Amino acid sequence: MISKKYVLFITILLVLLITSSCSEDKKFVKKGKESLKNSKQEQALVYFDKALEINPKNKEALINKGKILLLKLDTIGEALICFDKVLKIDTENIEAWNGKGSYFYMQQKNKEALECFDVVLNKDPNNLDSLIGKSLVFESQGNYEEAIKCYDKILEINPDYLAAWYNKGNALYAINKYEEAIKCYDKALEFNPKYVEAWYQKGCVLNFTGTYEEAIKCYDKALEIDPNNVAAWNGKGNAWKQNGDYLFSHEKYEEAINCFNKALEIDPNNAITWDFKGRALSLLKKYEEAINCFDKSLEIDPNNAAAWVIKGLNLSDQEKYEEAINCYDKALEIDPNNAGALEFKMDSILHRHW
């Protein structure tokens, strides 16, 4: 007959083993989080997996593992499994709902993503992660008004949220509210005067609204901070070019070309920069050089219908009508409704027979 003392001993031993296991899985979670702080994601994943071997229901390990798996396209499906496991254990877990919402957003399943973020916001209307998630979904849908509402709510909760000011500026720019957009970029730059993207975007708004000199100053600020920023060189080049269009100034086209050359030193395979440089050379009537630029651009991106059209115009200007027609045909293969290509093709056909 088993004595009571023996039963008590076995019970105590089991409790000690369980407590020890729980303690061990928490140790691995702690190590995993430390690895994440040091940007060692693969090592962190190993620790979270070890924690889950000991305790498959460790919510913290599952959530952190899911967040890491979200970052890779080939493991994104496994991330959803992690978040769903947490929600089976704890149906109201906010981090798991946000993780699941992020998964659906990355999979372009916007309806499902919004549903997940709304589950959180129904419990916690001030949850920043869910508000940010919703704003990203709305922007991806082109629903900028709703995105702006999210940013306003975020800034009501945290007026110092730099990214919210910047993203709100981008959303306002997208709906042609240029002055308001500039105010948002200025606010972001108050918090961080070295925010390259904010200087660049502010330059783009000013360039678009014809304030070319001010735009160039913004691009220069961005380039002071990051001299290898190709987008800023391209933006500055376009501002010089458009200023040249406005003033009929060859000198400003040369300034534009200098900027595009600088961008191409940094990234010689940038199709957009070759295209921009070709356009500036066209305006200087340097047709052969322009065509070489469009050839470079189209070698990298053969589906740029606009580049085919402008190359065709440069050929037409040299009375090379057959070659020009071939370019317009290429543009129409890509974009059958391209009105410019149709019009210029007809002009070239007429000129060819004169």
N, C-alpha and C positions, 0 to 999 in steps of 0.2 A: 504494500500500500504506500502511495506517494505521500510523504509528510508535508504539512503546511509550510514548514521552513523551506523545503525544496521548491515548492511552487512559488513562494515569495522570492527566493533567490533567482529563479528563472525569469520572473516578472521584472525584477530590478535590472537584470542583465539585458533584457530586451529593451527596456526604457533607455538604458545607457547606450546601447547600440544605435537606437533611433536618434537619440539626442546627438550622438557623435556624428552620424550621417548628416543630420540637418546642419550641424556646425561645419562639416566638411564642404557641403555644397555651397554654403554662404561664403566660405573662404575663397572658393574658385570664382564666385560671382565678383567678390571684391577685387581679386587679381585681374579679372576680365575688364572691370571698369577702370582700373588703373592703366591697363594696356590701351584702352580706348582714349584715355586722357593724353597718352603719348603717341596717339595716331597709329598704334600697332593693331590694326583691325584683325589680321589673320591670327595673331597670337590671342587676342581677346576671344575670338570665335572658338579657339581650342579650349580656353578656360570655361566658357559658357557651356560648351558640349560636355565637359567633365562634370560640371555642376548638374547638368541634366541627366547624366548617367546615374548619378547618386540619387537625384530627386527630379523625376520627369515632370513634376508639377511646380517647379520653382518658377514663379511668374516673372521675377526680375531677369532670370537667365533667358527665358523664352522671349521676353520683350526686347532685350538688348541683342539677342541673336537675330531676331526679326529685323531690327533696325540696320544691322550690318548687312544682312542678306538683301535688303531693299536696294543697296547701293550697286548691286551687280545684276546685269540683265539676265545672266544665266542662272541666278539663284533667287530671282524675285518671287517665283511661285512658292519656294520654301518659306519665304518671309510670311506669306499669308497663312501658311500652316501654323507657324509659331503664334501669330496673333489670334487665330481661331482656337488654338489650344488654351490660351489664356482666358478667352471669353467663355469657354466651357467651364472653367474653374470659377471665373468671376465675371458674370455677364455685364457688370457696370464698370469694368476696368477702362479708365479714360485713355491711358497710353496705348492699350490694344486697339481701341476704336480709332484713335488717331493714326496708328500704324496701318490699320486696315484701310482707312480713308486714303492715306498716302499711296498704298499699293494700287488702289483702284484709279487714283489720279495718274499714276505713272503708266497704267495700262490703258489710259484714255477712256475709262469707264466713269464718266463724269457724274451720272445720276447716282450710281452706287457710292462714289466718293462723297458727294454732298450728303447723302443719307447717313453715312458714318460720322461725318463731322457734326451733323445736326443732332445725332444721338448725344454727343458730348455737350454741345451748346445748350441742349434742353436741360442738362444737369448743371452745367457751369457756363453761363452766358459770357463770361470773361476769359474763357480758355484761349490763350494766344495761339497755341499750335493749331487748334481747329479753325480759328478765324483766318490764320495765314493759309491753311490748307484750302479753305473755301475761296479766298481771294485768288489763289493760283488757278483753281478750277474755273472760276468766272472769267479770268483773263484768257485762259486757253480756249474758252467758248466765244471770246470777243465780247463778253458781257461786262464792259468796263464800268458801267454805272453801279452794278452790284459789287464789283471788286472794290470800287472807291468807298462804298458803304462799309465794307469790311475793314479797309485801311483806316477809315475814320474811327471805327470802334476800337481798333488796335491802338490808335494814337490817343484816344480818350483814356484808355487803360494805362498806356505807357507813352507819354508825349516825346520821350527821348529815343523812340524806336527808329533807328537810322534807316533800316531797310524799308520800313513802311512809308517813310517820307519819299524815298527814292521810287519805290514801286507805285505809289500814288501819283507821283509826277509822270511816270511812264503811262499810266492809265489815262490821266488827263490829256497828255500829248496825243494819245490815240483817238480821243474824241474831240480834238481840235481846240481844247481849252488851254491855249499856249501860256497866257500870263499866269494862270493858276499852276500850271506845270512848273514854270520857272521858279515860282515861290516855293514849291516843294523841294526842288533841287537845291535852292538856296538854303532851305532849312536843313537839309541833309549835310550841306557843306559847312553850316555853322557847327554841327557836331563833329564833323571830320573834314577839315580843309584839304585833306589828301585823298579824298574819295574820287578816284579817277573816273569811274563810270558816271558819277553825277556831273563832273565837269564836261565829259563827253556828251552826255544826253542834253545838258543845258546848251552846249554848242550846236547840237542838231536842231533844237527848237529855234534858236536864234537864226541859224542858217535858213531854216524852212520859212521863217517869217521875214527874210530879207535883211536881217540885221547882221550883215556879213562881218563887219569889223569886230563887233562884240563876240560873234561866234568864233572868229579866229583867236581872240584872247582866251576863250574857254578851252579851245583845242590846245593852245600853247600851255595853259595851266596843266592840262592832262599830260602833255608831253614832258613837262618839267618833272613830273612825278614818275612817269613811265615812258622813257624816250623810245621804247620799242613797241609802242602801242600802234599797230597797223591801222585800226579803225580811226584813231585820232588823226593820224597822218592823212588818211583818205578824207576824213571830214574837213580837215584844214584845206586840203587840196580842192575839194568841191566848193568850199567857201570862197577861195581865191578865184576859181573858175566862174562861179555865179556872179561874183563881184565884177569880174571881167566882162561877163555878158551884159551886166547892167551899165557898165561904164564904157563898153566897147574898147577895153584896154588889153592890148597884146601883152603888156608887161605882167598883168595879173595872171594871164594864162601861163606864162613862163613860171611864175611863182607856184601855180597849181602843179605844173609838171615836176618841179623840184620836190614838192611834197610827195607826189606819187612815186618818184624815183626813190625817195627815202623809204617809203613803205615797201617797195620792191626789193630794196637791199635787205630788209628784215625778212620778208616773205615773198620770194620770187615766184611762188606758185599760187599767188592770190588772183583768181580770175577777175574779181571785181576791180582790183587796182589796175590791171592791164586794160580793162574796159574804160575806166575813168581816164587813164592816161591817153588812150586812143581818142576819146571825145575831145580832150583839150587840144591834142595835136590837130584834130580835124578843124577846129576853130582857127588855128594858125595856118590852115591850108597846107599842112605838111602831110599830104595824103598817104604817101608810101610808108612813112613812119607810123602813121595812124593805123594803116592796114596791118602792119606787122604786129602792133599791139592787139588789135582785134583777133588776129590769128592766134596769138599767145593765149588770149582769154578763152577763145573757142576750143583750143586744144585741151584746156583744163575743164571747161564747162561747155560742151557742144550744144547744150539745150537752151542757151541764152538767146532767145528770139531777137531781143533788142540789139544785141551785138551783131547779129547777122544783118539786121536792117541797116545799122549805121555803117557797117563795113560796105554794104551795097551802095549807100549814098556816097561814100568816098570813092568807090569805083566809078559810079555815075559821073561824079565831078571830073573824072579823068577820061570820060567818054568811053569807058570800058563797060559797055552796056550788057554784053552777054554774061560777063562775070558777075555784074551787079544783079542781073535777073536770077542767076543761080543762087545768090545770097538771099534774095527775097523769097525764092522758092523754099530754101532751107528754113527760113523764118516761118513760112506758112505751113510747113510740115509740122513744126512744133506748136504753132498757134494759128490755126486756120482762119480765125476771126481777126487777125492782126490788120487793122485798117491801114496803117502806115505801109506795111509790106505790100498790100494790094495796090494802093495808090502809086507807090514808087515803082512797082513792077510795071504798071500800065504806062507810066511816064517813060521808063527805059525802053519799053517795046516801041512806043511812038518815036522816040529819038533814034532808035536803031534803024528805023525805016526812012528817016529824013535824009 
